[in-house]
Amino acid sequence: MVLEWSRSRKRYERQGVLVESAALRQAEEECLADADLRARRREQAASQRELEDKTYVAAYAAAIRAIFPGCPTDEATQIAAHACRRYSGRVGRTAAARAFEPDAVRLAVVAHVRHVHTGYDRLMSQFGERQLARDQVRARVEDVLRKWEDRPRAPQNSHSLSREQRR
């Protein structure tokens, strides 16, 4: 390791590593020799992550449908895919969401409803203030959530009705 005294910081600072050219050449050759193996492992790891993500998104969509049974299935999948996007920093990537905690799932659904079912984005551009825009759409968001929290009623046919109900 090569160190150099820094007068301004009054300490030795690392400048780099001194390597013999033969050792450097050998390391480069070893690196090139296993490049194919490392590339295959990267591809396998990427496909494994993709499979894990698909499984997680499906489970998250199921958690959404468990809390909001009236939410359309395709919309629950859309919410889960958006909230759980890798490296997004969204609520679906948090530890609470990975544990399928209801509050974390609800946050993702609220954000979706706010953006898709209200004029929130238009209000944001109009007001430029997040809280003001959220206050304007809060009632509509709550209406949609209440509707989704109710279980959808299955259509009843005459066979499933009791005799008294058919009268």
KAZI-V133570 format. One record per backbone hydrogen bond with DSSP energy under -1.0 kcal/mol. CO is the residue of the C=O (numbers start at 1). NH is the residue of the N-H. If there is no record, write none. Layout:
co=CO nh=NH
co=CO nh=NH
This chain:
co=2 nh=15
co=2 nh=16
co=4 nh=13
co=6 nh=10
co=6 nh=11
co=11 nh=6
co=13 nh=4
co=16 nh=2
co=20 nh=24
co=21 nh=25
co=22 nh=26
co=23 nh=27
co=24 nh=28
co=25 nh=29
co=26 nh=30
co=27 nh=31
co=28 nh=32
co=29 nh=33
co=30 nh=34
co=34 nh=38
co=35 nh=39
co=36 nh=40
co=37 nh=41
co=38 nh=42
co=39 nh=43
co=40 nh=44
co=41 nh=45
co=42 nh=46
co=43 nh=47
co=44 nh=48
co=45 nh=49
co=46 nh=50
co=47 nh=51
co=48 nh=52
co=49 nh=53
co=50 nh=54
co=51 nh=55
co=52 nh=56
co=53 nh=57
co=54 nh=58
co=55 nh=59
co=56 nh=60
co=57 nh=61
co=58 nh=62
co=59 nh=63
co=60 nh=64
co=61 nh=65
co=62 nh=66
co=63 nh=67
co=64 nh=68
co=68 nh=71
co=72 nh=76
co=73 nh=77
co=74 nh=78
co=75 nh=79
co=76 nh=80
co=77 nh=81
co=78 nh=82
co=79 nh=83
co=80 nh=84
co=85 nh=88
co=90 nh=93
co=91 nh=94
co=94 nh=98
co=95 nh=99
co=96 nh=101
co=97 nh=100
co=101 nh=105
co=102 nh=106
co=103 nh=107
co=104 nh=108
co=105 nh=109
co=106 nh=110
co=107 nh=111
co=108 nh=112
co=109 nh=113
co=110 nh=114
co=111 nh=115
co=112 nh=116
co=113 nh=117
co=119 nh=123
co=120 nh=124
co=121 nh=125
co=122 nh=126
co=123 nh=127
co=124 nh=128
co=129 nh=133
co=130 nh=134
co=131 nh=135
co=132 nh=136
co=133 nh=137
co=134 nh=138
co=137 nh=141
co=138 nh=142
co=139 nh=143
co=140 nh=144
co=141 nh=145
co=142 nh=146
co=143 nh=147
co=144 nh=148
co=145 nh=149
co=148 nh=70
co=162 nh=166
